[in-house]
Amino acid sequence: MSKNKGFIWIETLVSLNIVLLMSTVAIPIYTTIQQEKEVLHERSVFSLHLFNELQLKLGEEEITNDQTFKKNINKQEATFSFTTEGAYVKGCVNWKNAKEREEKRCLYGIWPV
């Protein structure tokens, strides 16, 4: 055999195949991680807004019936609802997350004595 000073065709195809295989695995994983990151960020933002709205409701004298209203947060529509359950106020927020799934978070507060 003579001395070869470079890659042969088969080695090039094998290395190209490995690179393509790794990228077909890595790209979907990366996009899924980015979506999950966005969903977690939305949860924290909507929970914070729910907490703030619940604090405002607890400052009121009382909640008559169920109170529901809609609010736009970061270009997404969220539905806030507040109900009384004995000495507690239950506040919930509903929205569609980055994966287009319905999400709901609820917090409870107690009337000041």
N, C-alpha and C positions, 0 to 999 in steps of 0.2 A: 504494500500500500504506500501510496505517496503521502507526503505530509500535507494536511489540510490547514489552511490559515484562517478559517472562519467557520461559521455555522453551516451545517448542511440543511437542506430543505425540510427534512423531517423534524429536526430540532426546533426550527422556526415555527412550524405548525403546532407542535406540542406546546411551546411556550405561549403562543397566541391563544391556543385553546384554554390553557390555565388562566390567562388574564381575562378572557371572556367569561369563563365560569365564575371566577371570583367577582367580577362586576355584576353578573346577573344575580348573584346572591346578595351582594352588599347594597345595591341600589334600593331594592324593595325594603330591606331592613332599615336603611337610613330614612326613607320616606315614612315608614310606620313609626319610627322613633320621633320624627318631627311632628306627626299628627298627634301622638300621645302627649308630647310636650305642649302643644297648643291646647289640647283638652284639659290638661292639668292647670294651665294658666287661666283658661276660662273659668274653671271651677273656683279658683281662688278669687278671681275678680267678681264673679257673681255672688259668692259667699260674703265677700266684703260689702257689696252693695246691699245684700239682704240684712247683714248685721246693722248697717247704718239705718236702713228703713225701719228695722225692728226697734232700734233705740228711739227713733222718732215716734213710733206708735206707742211705746211704753210711756212716753211723756204726755200723751193725751189722757183725758179723763177716762174714757172707755171706748171700746170699739163696738159700734152697733152693727149687728148682723155680721156677715162675712164681707170683708173689704177686699176687692180685687182691682188691680190697675196694671197697665202695661207701661213699659219704659224701655227706651233704646239705650243699650250699653255697648259701646264699641261696634256700632253698626249691626247689632243683633237685638232682636226683640225679646224681652223677658217679661213674663207675667208674674207679678207679685200677688200673693194672697195672704190675708191675715184673719185668723179666727181666734175666738176665746175658748179655752178649755179649763173651766174653773178659775183658779187664780193665775193661770198661765195664758200667755199669748203665743200662738203658733204662727210663725211666718215661713212661707215657702216661696221659692222662686223656680220657675220652669223656663227652659230654653232649649234650643237645638244646638248641639255642640259641633265641633269641627268635622266630626264624622257623620253629621246629619242624623244623630240619634237624640231622642228626647232625654233631657236630664232634669232632675229635681233635687233640690237641696232644701232642708227645713231646719229652722232654729227655734228654740223656745226661749221665752223670756217670762219673768214673773213680775206682776204688778208691784210697784213700789208701795211699801206700807206706810 
